Amino acid sequence: MTRDAIVILGIPINNLSMDETVQQILAMIDAYGEDGRARQVATVNVDFVVNTLAWRLSRIRHPELLDILRHADLVTPDGMPILWTSKLLGCPLKERVTGADLVPRLAEAAAVLGKSIYFLGGKKDVGKQAAMKLKEQYPDLTVAGIDAPFVRTEGEALASALEEDQAIVDRINQSGPDILLIGFGNPKQEIWFDRNRHRLQVPVSIGIGGTYEFIVGSVARAPEWMQKYGLEWIFRITQDPGRLWQRYFVGFFKFGLMIMPSVVYYRLKRIVFKITQRHAPIADIQRITPADSGTQPVKAVTLPEALDAANVEQYRKAIESDVSISKNFILDFSHVKFVDSSGLGFLLSLWRQSQNEKKNLFMTGLSSSIKRFLELNRSYELFKGQIYSSMDKVLNFIADKSQIPPFYYFEVVRNRTVTLYLFGTLDAGQMANLNFESIQNSIGNKDCIINLMDLTFVDSSGIVFFLKIQKHTSGNAKACLICELQDNVLQMFRITKLHRLFTICDSLASAEKVLKQTRSITTR
């Protein structure tokens, strides 16, 4: 399957035409028969981007949504501003691929090839209306099922969300669809899929937002000439000015301000590189297997001077193959002077491949200029834990590093308090493997402090970990405090509207102080 993608503000966008997107999704259906892995397709527009990112480079508005997009198997550009931006970044996308255009094309292909579609979500019975409309247009289309349930992605009810989802997932799995259309709106549809990915038995799931309304005609689409020239937003505003004018104008303004620094930086660096490259030949890629690499195999690749669209196309297959056969893989940037959006898209695809295949990807030799490019493109935080100043430091890390799981914790018991220290990433996959009965037994009838200094990521499914502990301690009339949260972890508590449910402290010392004060008040 193609990995040709660019990166816009840290979000990967696949460079495919509408026809290629349909073929790619059909290929995903075939791939499911080989590996049984449920795959995700997302359609991204400006509204999606600004809902994911914050104004500041160092902040993320919705960490879970950004992580989901980076792990998605296919992300299409649903909006002309995304295409315009790709041109400014020197890597023009082929075509706009919207959910409203993609779903009818998939229905047509499914009817011809005997594939089935499940219609999930939508307001009231609009999903059913959309299914019937497509069935009228393509009589051979198999509608596997229609369902419009209420799902939860925030609040204390998250604690029971997985159990509530089970009935929905069972209905979907029993119908055996090839394609699942999820119309809960952004970001609910992406979050719902991600937390149920491990138990959905569907080859391809697609978040389609308000596509059902477009299909049935309850929301009119702009004339084709307005769509072609990127003026559809003006038409949409005229349909519902009270609700949409602020959303579009604020969204476009915010998107423009966020993308401007990376565009200016890219174009300046491209000019400088074109002037200087004639004096410095492009380095050949060389594969090196260091002799002193500990007990685990290591593969290192020296990247060329320009990590751009041309070189990515030339070296993609060889490098992806090396990642597949190596437990530890090192990208040497010591010769790299220029990276474009295609090069960044290639790096993100390698990161995603290493995540899926449980490989270790490292980077060395990054200049300050390349690091700045990553920062402006909202991608540095993705790689910063894998960047080392030299090859030797990477090898020393590999040699010293034991097999550390993605998530783990340990507990310290002192008198009437249990302190839990959490490490790594806590997501839906890790939650499925946790033994909460054991954790609750360890806490027993004691107060609990949860130290999150080394927890780097949590999604809305992972938040349930804290809800369960809080329920256990409150049931025993004990306190549950959280301390030392990283910014993106704290943001997830805010997004799920649960930050007021917990006492959140800056440090372990302040948490212990609050606990001591609470006990003294209780004993008076």
N, C-alpha and C positions, 0 to 999 in steps of 0.2 A: 504493500500500500504506500501511496505517496506520502512523503514527509515534507514536501515543498511548502515552506511557510515563511512569513515575515513576522516581525514582532512590532506591535504598536503599543507603547506605554506598558510594556511588560506582558501584554496579552498576545498569544500566538494567533495568527490568522492564516488559514491555508489558502494557497494561491491556486484556485480551481475555478473553471467555468461552471455554469449550471449543468451542462451535460456531464462534465467530469465529476461533479459532486454526486449526481445520481448514480453514476457508475461506481464511484467509491463506496457509496452506501450499499449498493448491491454486492460489492466485493466483501464488505464487512459481514453481510448476512452469510456469505459462503464461508468466511473465516470462522464464524461462530461454530460451524459444524466440525471444525478441526480443533479448536482450543476451548470452546465453551465460555469465552469471556464476553460479558455484556459490554457493549461499546456505546459511547455517548457522542452526540452531535449537538453543537451549540451555534446559534446565529447571533452575531454581535453587532450592535449599532452604537451610536454615540451615547444614548441613554444608558446602555449597558455599561459602557466604559466609565462614565462619570459616577454611576452608582457603585462601581467597584473601587475606584481610586479616590484619594484625597488630594487637596491642593498641594500639600507639602510633599516633597520627594521622599522623605523618610517615613511617611505615614501611609497606611492602607485603610480605606474606608470599610471594605468588606473582605477581610483576609480569607474567609472560607470560599467566597465566590471566585476570588482570584486564583486560589489553589485549584478549584474545580476546573476552571477554564484552562489552566496550564496542563492539567491531566486529561482534558477531553481528547477524544480520538480525532475529532474533526471540528474546526471552528470556521464558520463562513462569514464573509463581510456583508452584513445586513444594513446598508446605509451608504449613501454616496460620500459623506465626509470621510469615511474609512478609506474609500478608494482614492480620494483626493490626497489624503495624508500619505498613502503608500507611494504616490508619485513624488511628493515632496521629499520622501525618504529614499528616493532613487530605486525603489523596487515596486513598480506598479502592479497591482492586482489585476487579474484578467477580467473579472466581472463581479457585479453585485449579485449575491445569492441570498434572497430573502426567504423567510419561512412561508410567506404568502404565495410565492412562486414555486418554491421547492415542493410543498406538500402535494399540489395537483400533479406535478411531474412524477413524483414518487407513486401516487395513486395510479397513474397511467401505466408506469412500468410494472407495478405490482399486479395489475390486472392482466397484463400480457404474460408475465412470468409465473403467475399462480402464487404470489406472495400475499400475506395477509397483514392488515393494519388494525391496531387497537387504538381507539380514540379515548384519551384520558383527560379529564379536566374540562375547563370552559364554564362560563356562567350559565346557570340554569340548564336548559337542554340544547345549548348552541352546539355542543360537541355532537349530539345526535343529529341535529340538522345538517351539520357539515358532512357527517358520514353519509347521510342519505343523499345529499346533493352530489357528492363524489360518486356514489353508487349509481345515480342516474346518468352521470356523464360516462362512467366506465362500468357497464353492467357486469363485467367479469371480475370486478374487484371483490375480494373476500374481506368483509368487516369482521374481525375476530371478536370485537367487543366494544362496548361504549360504557363509560363510567364517569361520573362527575362528583367525586367524594370531596369532603372537606379534610384538608391536611394541615398539620401544625408545624411551624418552623421557629416558633418563639414562645416565651413565657414558661411558667412552671409546668404546663401541660406537655412540654417536651419530654418529660420523664416517662410518659406513656405513649409517645408518638410511634416508637417502633412497634409496639404491640398493636396499636390502631392501624398501622400501615400493613400489618401482616395479612389482614383480610383482603385488602386491595391487591397486594402482591399475589396472593393465592388465586384471585379471580383472573388476573392477567396471565399467570403461568399456566393455569388450567386451560385457557383459550388458545395457547400456543402461537402467539403472533410472531411475525418476522420483524415488524416495525412497531414501536410504541411511540405515539405522539402525545406529548405532555403539555397541556395548555393551562398551567397554573400561574403563568406570568413569571417574570424575572424579579427576584432570584429564587422564588419558592420552587419552581419546577426543577432547577439545577440542584438545589439542596435536597429535594425529595429523592431524585434519582440517585444522588451520591450516597445517601445513607441507606438506600435499598439495593445498591448495585450488586452486593455480594449474594443476594437471594433472588434477584430478577433473572428469569430464564428467557430473555428476549435478546436476539442478536444486536439490534440497534434501537436506541431511544433518542428522541429528538425533542428538545425544548422549543416550542413554537409560539409562545406568547399569545398574542391575540389573533392568530391566523384563522381560527374557526370563524371569528366575526367577519373577516374579509371574505372567506369562502361563501358564507351564507348571504353576504351583502348587507348585514346589519351595520357594518362600518364600511363606508365607500372608499375605494382606492382612487388615487389621483389619475388623471388621464396619462396615457403612456408618455406623451412628450414631456410632462412635468417629472415623471419618474426618471426619464432618460437624462434630464439636465439637473437632477438633484433637487427639484423644487417640490417634492411630495410633502415635505414638512409644512409648506405654506398652505397646501390644500387641506392637510389634517387640522391645522389651526382654525381654518374657516368652518370646519365641521363642529368643533367644540372649543371655541376661543377661551371661555372662562377657565377651562381646566388645562389646556395645552400650551397657551402662549408662553407662560412663564417657564414651563418644563423645557420647551424647545430653545428659547432664547438663553436661559440660564445654562442649559446643557451645552449648547454650541459655544457660548462664551467661555465656560469652564474648560471644555475640551480644547479650544484654541489656545488658551493660556498654558494648559498642561503640555500640549504637544510642541509648542513653539521652541522651547530651549533645545529639545532633541533634534528638531529639524535644522535649526541654525547651526548647532554644533556639528551635525553630520555634514552639511554642505561646506562648512569651513574646512573640516578635516579632509573632505574629498578633494578640495582645491589644493591644499597643502600636499596631500599624497601624490596627486598627479604631477606636481612640480618636482617632487623629490624622488619619485620611484625610478626615474631614468638613471639615477646614480646608484641605485641599490637593487640588484637583481632579486627576483622573487625566489624565496627558498623552496627547495624541494621537500616534500613530506618524507620523512624517514621514520621507520618503525624501529624502536629500540626496546630490548628486553634487558633491563639492568640485572647484573649478576647478583648484587647484594640486595635482594628484594624480600627477604624473610621467607616464610614458607608458602606464601600465596603468589600466584603468577601476576606479573605486572606488564602492561603494555603502555608504551609512551609514544606519542605522535608529535612531531614538531610541525606546527602549522605554518602556512605560507605568509608572506608579507601582507597580503590582502585577503581577509576572510570575507569575500563578497560573493555575489550571486554566481559569477563564473567559476570561482574556485570551489564553492560549495558543491556545485553540480559535478565538478570533476572528481572530488574526493569523497563524496557522501557515502557511496556504497562500501568503499574500502574501510572507512572509519567505523561505520555502523556495524560492519561485520566484525571488526576488532573488538568493539564494545561487547558484542554478543559472546565472544569466546574468552574474554578476560574478566576475572573477578575484580581487578583493580585497573583503572584506565586513567592515564595522565595526558592532558592536553598542554603542550608547551607553547606558550605565547611569546617567547623571547624574541622572535623575528616579526611578530605581528605589529603593523603600524596603522592598519585601517580595517574597520569592521562596518558593514552596512546592515540594514534590517534583515536581509536574507541570511547573513552570517549569524546574526543574533537568533534568528528563527532556527537555524541549524543547531546552535548550541542548546537552545531550549529543547529541541527534539532529542538530542543526545541525553540531556538531563532526564527527560521523560522516559526514554528507553532504559536508562540505568535504574530508574525507580521501578519500572514494571518488571525488569529482569533481576532486580535486587543486586545490582552491581555498584561499585564505588567509583565515582567520577571525580577527578581532581584537576586543578588548573595551576600552572606555575608561570612565572615570568611576565605577568600582566603589568604593562606600563601604567603610569598615572592617567594617561590619556585614554586608554582602553577602559580603565576602571570608571573614569568620568562618563564615558559613553554608556556604560552599563547603568550607572546611576540615573542619568537623564532619561533613559529608556525604562526606568522602573524595574530593572532586572538584577541589580547588584545584590539585593538581599537574598535572591534565589541561589546565588552561587557563593556568597561570601564565606560560608562554612567549609567550602571545598577549595578555596584559594590559598596557595602557599607561596612563599617567596622563592623557594628553590626546589629542585628535584630531590635533593638529599633529605629535606624536611618531610616531603611526602613519603619517601621510603622509610624514614624513621617512624613516622606515624603509623604506616601500614604494619611495620614489624612489631611495634609496641601494642597495637590496638587488638584487643580481644574481640570476640564476636558479640558486639553490643546490639541488643534488639532496638527496633524503632521507638518503642516506648517501654519504660520500666519505672519502678518506684521503690523506695525503701522507707521504712518507718523507724522513728526514734520515740521510745516511750519513757517519759519522765513523770513520775508521780501520777497526777491526774490528767495528764495531757499526752496525746499521741500526735506527733508531727510527721506528716507525710511529705516526702520530697519527690516531686515528679520530674521526669526527664524525657526529652525527645518530643515526639508528635503524638497527639491523642486524637484519633479520628474514628470513623465508623468501623473500619477494619480492626483497629486495636480494641475497640469497645466489645466487639464480638468475642474476643478471646479472654476478657477479664473475668475473674471470679470474685464477684461482689460480696458473696457470702463470707469469703475468707477475709476480705478487707473490713467488713462490718464487724466480724468477730474480733479482729485485731484492735479495732477502736473500742469495742465494748461499751461500757458505761463511762466513757471519758470525753473530755473536750477534745476537739480536733483542730489543728492548724495545718493548712495545706500550703507548702512553700513551692511557688511556681517559677523560681529564678531560672531553672534550666528547662522549663517547658517551652519549646520554641513555637508550637502551633497547636491549636485546638479548633475543631469544627463544631457545628451545632449538635452533632451526635455525641461528641466528646464532652460537651457541657453537661450531659446527663450524668456523667461521673460525679460531678459536684452536687447535682440535685439529689442523687441517691445518698450521698454522705450527709448532706444537710438534713434530709428527711430522717435518716437514722439518728443523728445527734439530737435533733429537735424532739424526736419521739422519746428520747431519754432525758429530756430537759437539760441538754448540754449544748455548748456553743460550737459553731463551726466558723473559723476565720480563714481568709485567704490572704497571702502576702507575696510581695516581690513579683508582680505580674509584668511580663513584657508587654509592650504597647499593643501588638496585634492580638495577644490573648485577652487583654483588658477590653479591646474593641469588640471581641466576640461576645463578651458578657453584656456589653451595651446593645449590640445588634439583636441579641436574643431577649433583651429587656429583663435580664436577670441580675444586673449589677446591684440593684437595691435589695435583693434578697439576701446578699452576703455582706458581712463586715470585711471590707478590703483594706489592708494595711500596706504601707510602703516597705516595711522590713519585718523580719522575724522578731526583732527586739520589740518593735511597736505592737505587733500582734500579741506577744507575751504580756506586754504591759496592759493592753486592753483587756485581755483575759483575766489578769490579776485584779484589775479594777472591777470587772463584772462580778468576780467571786466575792470581793469585799463588800459590794453593795448587797449581794444576795444573802450573805451571812449576818448582816446587821439586824 
